Amino acid sequence: MSQIAKGMEYLHDQKKVHRDLKSKNLLLCNNYRTVKICDFGTIKELATVNTECIGTYAYMAPEICNEGGSYTERCDVFSFGIVFWEVMSGEKPFNDSQQMEPMALQRKINDEGKRPNIDDIDKLKKV
């Protein structure tokens, strides 16, 4: 997780946001000792007006889809938090909402404050 944080720090120092940070965009290399962030097709300069709703809903910060919402470094940090939860729990984020349409899930995240269940992390410890 620290390697991902350092990669994000580098991007943000370059005044760029990834906009789709998720486990599928992380590569494990060097016998699982090195993590690399990939898929830079959604990267944008922070100076650019970023009002498009781009990304993967389960990892997307709530403010992205608000009216007039825009991407900042904070959006990548939210996505990092979801990835962190995923690593610690061994579960996919919002796995209890798999049958839900992506936009409906985003509305639950936005309007109802839905977040992954922190207790899922304890389940992995008990295994």
N, C-alpha and C positions, 0 to 999 in steps of 0.2 A: 504494500500500500504506500510505503514511503517513496518508492520509485515512481509510482503514478503521480503522487503529489509533487515530486520534483519535476516530472514532465509537464504537469499543468503549470507549475510555477514558471518554467521556461517559456511555455506558450504565452502566458499572461504577461511576462516581462517583454515579450516581442509584440505586445498589444494585439494579441489574437485570442479568440475563443474557439474551442473545438465544436461545440454545439451538439455533439452526439456521443458523449463519453458514456460507454457502457461496456459490459464484460466482453461482448463480441468484438469490440474494437481495441482489445488489449491482447498482445501477443506474448506468450511465455517462450523465452529463448534460453540458450546456454544451460541446458538441463534444468529448466524451471527456476533459474536463479536470476534471470533478467526479465523485466517487464517492459514492453515497448507499446506506446500508444500508436494506433494506426487509424486508417480511414480518415484522411483529412479533406474529404470531398465537401464537408459542411463547414470547414473553418472560415472565419471571417475576421477582418480587421475590426478592432473595437471602435475605431473612428467612423466606420460605416454605420449607417442606420440599420439596425438589425431587428426588423419587426416581423420577419417571416416565422411561422410556427414550424420549425424544422427540428427533427430529432426523433427519439423513440419515447413514446408517451410514458412508459413505466419509469423512465430515468429522467424525465423532463421536469425542470423546476416549474412550480405552479404559476409563477408570474409570466411565463412565456406566452401562454394562451389567453391571458387577460387582454382586454381591449387595450391596444396601444402598448402591449408588453414588448420588451426588447431584451436581447441577450447581453449579459455582462459576464464578468468572471464569476460572479455569484452563481450563475446558472450551471457552470461547469462544476463548481464546488457542491451544489445540490446533487448533481449526477454522481460525483465522487462518493458522496454519502450513501447513495443507493447502492453503488458498487461495493462499498465497504460492508454494508449490511448483507449483501448477497454473499460475499466472501465469508463473513462470520457466521451466517446462518446455514450456508449450503443450499439455499433455496433461491428460486427465481423471484424477483420482486413482484408483489401483488399476485402470487400464484393462486390465491383464493379468488381472484377475479379473472381467471383465464377465459371464461366464456363471454366476458364483457367486451363490447366494441371498444377500440382504442380511444375514441373521442369521449365515450361514456366514462371510461376510466379516468381520463384527464379531467373531466368535470368533477368526479368524486375527489380527486387530488386537489383540484382548485377550490371547489365550493364547499366541500365537507371536510377538508383537511386530512383526507385518507393518506396514511403512511404505512410502510411495512411494519409488521408487528415485531417490536423489539424483543419480545419473549421468545421468538423463533431462534435467537442466538443461543439461549440457554438450552434449547432442545439438542443442538449439536454437541454441546459439552457433555450431555448425559449419555450420548451414544458410545 
